[in-house]
Amino acid sequence: MEFTIEPPSFDRAAICVPILRALKDWFGIEEAVLRYATEIDSLPTLVAYGAVGEPLGFLSLKLHNPFSAELYVLGIRPEARRQGIGRALVGKAEAWLKEQGVEYLQVKTLGPSNPDENYAQTRAFYLSVGFRPLEEFTRIWDEQNPCLILIKKL
């Protein structure tokens, strides 16, 4: 699949929210989607576009301090998954973060103590792009939604 990635910019919620809504197995809670929309507009967000200019996926970053950042949210349209878009977005985000002097990147996702198959795929993806699990917490979100923090040295 052909695609291009636009460098990080702001005010991208209008592009990203339809992608989140297409991923109901991961982003099925409307109030969470609306919270993401509010955050995305103020975060550096990379967008992947297909050959005819349609948005296929995105990645938003939170810069916590001069040394660390967070992959805040990543979404790839269902029909575009497993085409290298997520891997390419992560690679471009890491390159941009290195230019900013950032040394560490983290991502939070549903932990393995919750048996959700979709999030097992998510964790496998993050491991495949070099993230390593740090710790699972039940107090960041709640006990039914354990939060696994994964980290990567850039």
C-alpha positions in Angstrom: 0.0 0.0 0.0 1.3 3.4 -0.9 1.3 6.1 1.7 3.0 9.3 2.8 3.5 10.7 6.3 3.0 14.3 7.1 5.4 15.7 9.8 4.0 16.6 13.2 1.6 19.5 13.4 -1.3 20.6 15.5 -5.1 20.9 15.2 -5.5 17.4 13.8 -8.6 16.2 15.7 -10.9 16.6 12.8 -8.7 14.2 10.8 -8.0 11.7 13.6 -11.4 11.3 15.3 -13.0 9.5 12.3 -10.1 7.0 12.5 -10.7 6.5 16.2 -14.4 5.9 15.7 -13.6 3.3 13.0 -11.6 1.4 15.7 -14.5 0.4 18.0 -12.6 -2.5 19.5 -10.1 -0.1 20.9 -11.9 3.3 21.1 -15.5 2.3 21.7 -16.2 4.7 24.5 -17.5 8.0 23.1 -16.4 10.2 26.1 -12.8 8.8 25.7 -12.9 9.6 22.0 -14.0 13.2 22.8 -11.2 13.5 25.4 -8.7 12.3 22.7 -10.1 14.9 20.3 -9.5 17.7 22.8 -5.9 16.5 23.5 -5.0 15.7 19.9 -5.6 19.3 18.8 -2.8 20.5 21.2 -0.3 17.7 20.5 2.2 17.2 17.7 0.4 14.7 15.4 1.8 12.8 12.4 -0.8 11.7 9.8 -0.4 9.0 7.2 -2.2 9.6 3.9 -3.0 7.1 1.1 -2.3 7.5 -2.6 -5.4 9.6 -3.2 -5.0 11.7 -0.1 -7.3 9.9 2.3 -6.1 9.8 6.0 -5.1 6.2 6.8 -3.6 6.6 10.3 -2.1 9.0 12.8 0.1 9.2 15.9 0.0 11.9 18.6 2.9 12.7 20.9 3.0 14.2 24.4 6.3 15.9 25.4 6.5 15.5 29.2 9.9 17.2 29.6 13.1 17.8 27.6 14.1 14.1 28.0 10.9 12.1 27.7 7.8 11.9 25.6 4.8 9.7 25.3 3.2 8.0 22.3 -0.2 9.3 23.4 -2.5 7.7 20.8 -2.0 5.8 17.6 -4.8 4.7 15.2 -4.8 3.0 11.8 -8.0 2.6 9.8 -9.1 -1.1 9.9 -8.6 -1.6 6.2 -5.1 -0.2 6.3 -3.8 -2.2 9.2 -0.8 -4.5 8.7 0.5 -2.5 5.8 3.5 -0.9 7.6 1.8 2.4 8.4 2.0 2.1 12.2 5.6 1.1 12.1 6.4 4.0 9.7 4.5 6.4 11.9 6.5 5.3 15.0 9.8 5.5 13.1 9.0 9.1 11.9 7.9 10.1 15.4 11.1 8.7 16.9 13.3 10.6 14.4 11.4 13.8 15.1 11.8 13.3 18.9 15.5 12.7 18.5 15.8 16.0 16.7 14.1 17.6 19.7 16.7 16.0 22.0 14.2 13.6 23.6 15.9 10.4 24.9 13.0 8.2 26.1 9.6 7.4 24.7 6.8 5.7 26.6 3.4 4.3 25.7 0.5 3.2 27.9 -1.8 0.4 26.9 -4.1 -2.2 28.4 -2.0 -4.6 30.5 -1.7 -8.3 30.0 -3.6 -9.2 33.1 -6.7 -8.2 31.1 -7.1 -11.0 28.4 -8.5 -8.7 25.7 -7.3 -10.1 22.3 -7.2 -6.8 20.6 -4.9 -5.3 23.2 -2.7 -8.4 23.0 -2.2 -7.5 19.3 -1.4 -3.9 20.4 1.2 -5.0 22.9 2.8 -7.3 20.3 3.0 -4.4 17.9 4.7 -2.2 20.5 7.2 -4.9 21.3 7.9 -5.4 17.6 8.9 -1.7 17.3 11.3 -1.9 20.2 9.3 -1.0 23.3 9.8 -2.9 26.4 7.4 -3.4 29.3 8.2 -1.4 32.4 5.4 -2.1 34.8 1.6 -2.8 35.0 -0.5 -0.5 37.2 -4.0 -0.9 38.4 -4.2 2.7 39.8 -3.6 4.7 36.7 -6.9 3.8 35.1 -8.6 1.2 37.3 -8.5 -2.5 38.3 -10.6 -3.6 35.3 -8.3 -1.7 32.9 -4.7 -2.3 34.1 -2.3 0.1 32.5 1.0 -1.3 31.1 3.7 1.2 30.6 6.2 0.3 27.9 9.4 2.3 27.3 12.0 2.8 24.6 15.4 4.5 24.7 15.7 6.6 21.5 
